[in-house]
Amino acid sequence: MSGPHKPRFRAIVLGVSMGGVEALQRVLPALPAEFPLPLLVVIHISPGSGDSLARLLDSMSALRVKEADEGELPQPGAVYLAPAGYHLLVERDGRLALSADAPVSFARPSVDVLFESAAACYGSALAGVVLTGAGADGADGLARIAQLGGYTIVQDPADALMDLMPRAALARLAGQASGTPNAIATLARLPLLLQRLAVMEVA
C-alpha cells in the first residue's frame, strides 16, 4: 500500500523590480484559486506607495493577495507582498517577519533577503523565481536556493522588460555546480510551470 502523497515543494518565492507590476498582473491572475502553495513576493516599490499594489492584484486574481504581516504563517493559495520599505523574511518556524534593516543590493525590500531566509527555512522544498528588473538583486538568493537543492526559475531575458536582473541571476548560477537554472521561462509560460511544480510530489 502506498503512503500519503507528499508535495515536493512547500512555498514559492518570487523577486521582481522594474517592469514588475506588469509582470505580476500577467502571472498572478493566471493562477487558479486552488493553487496549493503560498507565494512570497518582493517587488521594488517606492516607500510611500502603501498597499495599493496588493489591493490591485487581489482584485484581479483568484488567489488572495495581501501585504505580509509580522508573525503571519503563509497559507496555500495566498500571495504575500513585502510592504514598501521593509525586508520580508521567513523565520525558521515558517512564520513571516518584517525588518527595517539597511538596504541589501541597494534595495529594501530585498529579493536576496527573502530568498536566503526562505532557503534556510524550506531547503530543497522551495522554488525561487527571478523576473524582470534592473540591478543584481536576487542573484545571490537564487544561487542559495540552488545550493540547498531547491528549484530555480529565471525569466527569459529576451522576454523581460528590463533584462539586467535575469541576466545577473543566470551569470551567478553559471558560477555554481548546477550551472543553469532548472527553467528559463517567459511570462506566458510561467503560470503553467508554477502549477506543475505545485502538484509535484516527492519522488
C-alpha positions as CSV (number, residue, x, y, z in Angstrom):
1,M,0.0,0.0,0.0
2,S,1.5,3.4,-1.0
3,G,1.8,6.1,1.6
4,P,0.2,9.5,1.5
5,H,1.2,11.9,-1.3
6,K,3.9,14.3,-0.1
7,P,4.2,17.6,-2.0
8,R,7.7,18.3,-3.4
9,F,7.5,22.0,-2.6
10,R,6.2,24.0,0.4
11,A,6.5,27.5,-1.0
12,I,7.4,29.7,-4.0
13,V,9.4,32.9,-3.7
14,L,9.4,35.5,-6.4
15,G,11.5,38.6,-7.0
16,V,11.0,41.4,-9.5
17,S,11.9,45.0,-10.0
18,M,11.4,47.3,-13.0
19,G,8.5,46.0,-15.1
20,G,7.3,44.0,-12.1
21,V,3.8,45.4,-11.8
22,E,3.1,44.4,-15.3
23,A,4.7,41.0,-14.8
24,L,2.7,40.3,-11.7
25,Q,-0.5,41.4,-13.5
26,R,0.2,38.7,-16.1
27,V,1.3,35.9,-13.8
28,L,-0.9,36.0,-10.7
29,P,-4.4,36.3,-12.4
30,A,-3.4,33.2,-14.4
31,L,-3.1,31.0,-11.3
32,P,-6.2,29.1,-10.0
33,A,-7.9,29.8,-6.7
34,E,-7.0,26.2,-5.6
35,F,-3.2,26.8,-6.1
36,P,-1.8,24.7,-3.2
37,L,1.2,26.7,-2.2
38,P,1.9,30.1,-0.7
39,L,3.7,32.7,-2.9
40,L,6.1,35.2,-1.2
41,V,6.9,38.2,-3.4
42,V,9.4,41.0,-3.2
43,I,8.9,43.8,-5.7
44,H,10.9,47.0,-5.6
45,I,8.4,49.8,-5.0
46,S,8.8,53.3,-3.5
47,P,8.5,53.6,0.3
48,G,5.3,55.7,0.3
49,S,3.2,53.6,-2.0
50,G,1.1,51.9,0.7
51,D,-0.8,48.7,-0.1
52,S,-2.3,49.8,-3.4
53,L,-0.4,47.2,-5.4
54,A,-1.6,44.4,-3.2
55,R,-5.2,45.6,-3.4
56,L,-5.0,45.9,-7.2
57,L,-3.5,42.4,-7.7
58,D,-6.1,41.0,-5.3
59,S,-8.9,42.5,-7.3
60,M,-7.6,40.8,-10.4
61,S,-6.7,37.4,-9.0
62,A,-8.5,34.3,-7.8
63,L,-5.7,34.0,-5.2
64,R,-5.8,36.2,-2.2
65,V,-3.1,38.9,-2.5
66,K,-2.1,40.9,0.6
67,E,0.8,42.6,2.2
68,A,2.7,40.3,4.6
69,D,2.2,40.8,8.3
70,E,4.7,40.2,11.1
71,G,4.4,36.7,12.5
72,E,2.0,35.5,9.9
73,L,2.1,31.8,8.8
74,P,1.8,31.6,5.0
75,Q,-1.2,29.8,3.7
76,P,-1.8,27.9,0.5
77,G,-3.5,29.9,-2.3
78,A,-2.3,33.2,-1.0
79,V,0.3,35.7,-2.2
80,Y,2.2,37.8,0.3
81,L,3.9,41.0,-0.8
82,A,6.7,42.6,1.1
83,P,5.4,46.0,2.4
84,A,7.2,49.0,0.9
85,G,10.3,49.9,2.9
86,Y,10.5,46.6,4.7
87,H,12.5,43.4,4.1
88,L,10.4,40.3,4.1
89,L,11.9,37.2,5.7
90,V,10.9,33.7,6.6
91,E,11.8,32.6,10.1
92,R,13.0,29.0,10.8
93,D,9.5,28.1,12.1
94,G,8.0,29.2,8.8
95,R,6.4,32.5,10.0
96,L,7.0,35.7,8.2
97,A,9.0,38.6,9.6
98,L,9.4,42.2,8.6
99,S,12.7,44.1,9.0
100,A,13.7,47.8,8.5
101,D,17.4,46.9,8.4
102,A,19.7,48.6,5.9
103,P,19.1,48.0,2.2
104,V,20.7,44.9,0.6
105,S,21.8,45.1,-3.0
106,F,20.6,48.8,-2.8
107,A,17.0,47.6,-2.1
108,R,14.6,47.4,0.8
109,P,12.7,45.1,0.4
110,S,15.5,42.9,-1.0
111,V,14.9,39.8,-3.1
112,D,18.1,38.3,-1.7
113,V,16.9,38.7,1.9
114,L,13.7,36.9,1.2
115,F,15.3,34.2,-0.9
116,E,18.1,33.4,1.5
117,S,15.9,33.3,4.6
118,A,13.3,31.2,2.8
119,A,16.0,28.8,1.6
120,A,17.2,28.4,5.2
121,C,13.6,27.5,6.3
122,Y,12.4,25.3,3.4
123,G,15.7,23.9,2.0
124,S,15.0,21.8,-1.1
125,A,11.2,22.3,-0.7
126,L,11.5,25.8,-2.1
127,A,11.1,27.2,-5.7
128,G,12.6,30.6,-6.5
129,V,11.8,32.9,-9.4
130,V,13.7,35.9,-10.7
131,L,11.8,38.1,-13.1
132,T,12.4,41.4,-14.9
133,G,14.4,44.2,-13.2
134,A,17.5,46.4,-13.1
135,G,20.4,45.5,-10.9
136,A,21.5,42.2,-9.5
137,D,19.1,41.7,-6.5
138,G,18.0,38.1,-6.3
139,A,21.1,36.6,-8.0
140,D,22.8,35.6,-4.7
141,G,19.5,34.4,-3.2
142,L,18.6,32.3,-6.2
143,A,22.1,30.7,-6.0
144,R,21.5,29.9,-2.4
145,I,18.2,28.2,-3.3
146,A,20.1,26.1,-5.9
147,Q,22.8,25.2,-3.4
148,L,20.2,23.8,-1.0
149,G,18.5,21.7,-3.7
150,G,15.6,24.0,-4.4
151,Y,14.1,24.7,-7.9
152,T,15.2,27.8,-9.7
153,I,13.4,29.7,-12.4
154,V,14.7,32.8,-14.3
155,Q,12.7,34.8,-16.8
156,D,14.0,34.6,-20.3
157,P,16.0,37.8,-20.6
158,A,14.6,38.3,-24.1
159,D,11.1,38.3,-22.6
160,A,11.9,40.7,-19.8
161,L,11.1,44.4,-19.9
162,M,14.4,45.0,-18.1
163,D,16.8,42.1,-18.5
164,L,19.6,43.0,-16.0
165,M,18.1,41.1,-13.0
166,P,17.5,37.9,-15.1
167,R,21.0,38.1,-16.6
168,A,22.6,38.7,-13.2
169,A,20.8,35.6,-11.9
170,L,21.9,33.5,-14.9
171,A,25.5,34.7,-14.5
172,R,25.6,33.9,-10.8
173,L,24.2,30.4,-11.3
174,A,26.8,29.8,-14.1
175,G,29.5,30.0,-11.5
176,Q,28.0,27.1,-9.5
177,A,27.9,23.4,-9.9
178,S,24.4,23.4,-11.3
179,G,25.5,25.9,-14.0
180,T,22.0,26.7,-15.1
181,P,18.5,27.3,-13.5
182,N,16.0,24.4,-13.6
183,A,13.9,26.5,-16.0
184,I,14.2,29.6,-18.1
185,A,10.6,30.8,-18.8
186,T,8.6,33.5,-20.5
187,L,5.8,35.2,-18.5
188,A,3.3,33.4,-20.8
189,R,4.7,30.0,-19.8
190,L,5.4,30.8,-16.1
191,P,1.8,30.2,-14.6
192,L,1.6,26.7,-16.1
193,L,5.1,25.9,-14.8
194,L,4.2,27.1,-11.3
195,Q,1.1,25.0,-11.4
196,R,3.1,21.9,-12.3
197,L,5.6,22.5,-9.6
198,A,2.8,23.0,-7.0
199,V,1.4,19.5,-7.6
200,M,4.7,17.7,-8.0
201,E,5.3,15.0,-5.4
202,V,8.4,13.8,-3.7
203,A,9.9,11.0,-5.7
